[in-house]
Amino acid sequence: MATNNLGIPLDLGWLSNVHVNHPAVLRRAEQIQTRRTLSKEWQAAWLLKAVTCIDLTTLSGDDTPSNVHRLCYKAKHPIREDLLKSLNMHDKGITTGAVCVYPSRVADAVQALKTIKCNIPVASVATGFPAGQTPMTARLQEITMAIEAGATEIDIVINRTLVLTGQWEELYKEIQQCRKACEKVHMKTILGTGELGSLANVYKASLIAMMAGSDFIKTSTGKEGVNATFPVALVMIRAIREYQRKTGYKVGFKPAGGIRTAKDALSWLTLMKEELGDSWLTPQLFRLGASTLLTDIERQIYHQVTGRYAAAHELPMA
């Protein structure tokens, strides 16, 4: 996937004018989450759209090559074939948006996808995930290692200390260095919003990440106490919209952490459609970072097709 955003020179004046209306953000976020549910046929279509935007993820200390192989097979076959046939979608090539693993598991993922003849992207977290507190040289080496192993997308994580202490120029420089290390590989920047202290900081960090050349901005590592929330997402999306208006560059958005149900997925799609428009509802500009979400989506589709909910063994992870 080619880079979308070339970045712009650091504009601290833009940051100085940032103001976030906290009550208004909370009201709008609540509206999104209380939307009426979709009718049966439309719900299936939206859930399949959500599947194509999932970064199917495993980031566990006990990851093994076999775990990653199963993950990749599920990424290629996210919904049971008989269910897709019932929906007349079996020939549409539906896969997840990518698989996401640690750098040490990238080669396993690349080999597994090659074996099953699937060309979806392999994303790797990097730069001292999840804390971002390792020395910069080590963080850049991690990017290089992941790319050399075959990663086509890199999810970097920022040093949240720089946000909390207002070191915006230093944050810009660090992200720029990561952008340079990624070369032409797609770069997503994880803000760790649950640790940024305020919605104003979330907006400012979003702007800095985009100015420095991020192709995506991402809410969380999934390891924080608070991960993807709708108020935080709304602030980030409004920053994306403002950045696109001023620069012409479209930057993608990836919520991650705590997204577990089909209902969650529909709410995230609704947010993107209403705030950024249909053009953002593609894997090139929207991803859902999740490890268990796909199971519930498949379960809901099973229910729509058969009229009953599946037992756990009927919808295995792979």
QUICOR-V954795 format. One record per backbone hydrogen bond with DSSP energy under -0.5 kcal/mol. CO is the residue of the C=O (numbers start at 1). NH is the residue of the N-H. If there is no record, write none. Layout:
co;nh
CO;NH
CO;NH
This chain:
co;nh
4;6
10;12
11;14
11;15
12;16
13;17
14;17
15;18
19;21
20;22
21;25
22;26
23;27
24;28
25;29
26;30
27;31
28;32
29;33
30;34
31;34
32;35
39;43
40;44
41;45
42;46
43;47
44;48
45;49
46;50
47;51
48;52
49;53
50;53
51;54
51;97
53;288
54;56
54;97
54;98
55;290
56;100
60;63
64;68
65;69
66;70
67;71
68;72
69;73
70;74
71;75
72;76
73;77
75;96
80;83
80;84
81;85
82;86
83;87
84;89
84;90
85;88
89;92
97;121
98;56
99;123
100;58
101;125
102;105
103;106
105;109
106;110
107;111
108;112
109;113
110;114
111;115
112;116
113;118
114;117
121;99
121;123
122;152
122;153
123;101
124;155
128;131
128;132
128;133
131;160
135;139
136;140
137;141
138;142
139;127
139;143
140;144
141;145
142;146
143;147
144;148
145;149
146;151
147;150
152;186
153;124
154;156
154;188
155;126
156;190
158;160
159;162
159;163
160;163
160;164
161;165
162;167
163;166
166;168
167;171
168;172
169;173
170;174
171;175
172;176
173;177
174;178
175;179
176;180
177;181
178;182
179;183
180;183
182;185
186;154
186;188
187;215
187;216
188;156
188;190
189;191
189;218
190;158
192;195
193;196
198;202
199;203
200;204
201;205
202;206
203;207
204;208
205;209
206;210
207;211
208;212
209;214
210;213
211;8
215;252
216;189
217;254
218;191
219;192
219;193
229;233
230;234
231;235
232;236
233;237
234;238
235;239
236;240
237;241
238;242
239;243
240;244
241;245
242;246
243;247
244;248
249;251
252;217
253;287
254;219
255;289
256;228
257;228
258;260
261;265
262;266
263;267
264;268
265;269
266;270
267;271
268;272
269;273
270;274
271;275
272;276
272;277
277;280
278;281
280;282
282;285
282;286
285;253
287;255
287;289
288;55
288;290
289;257
290;57
292;295
292;296
293;297
294;298
295;299
296;300
297;301
298;302
299;303
300;304
301;305
302;306
303;307
311;314
311;315
312;315
313;316
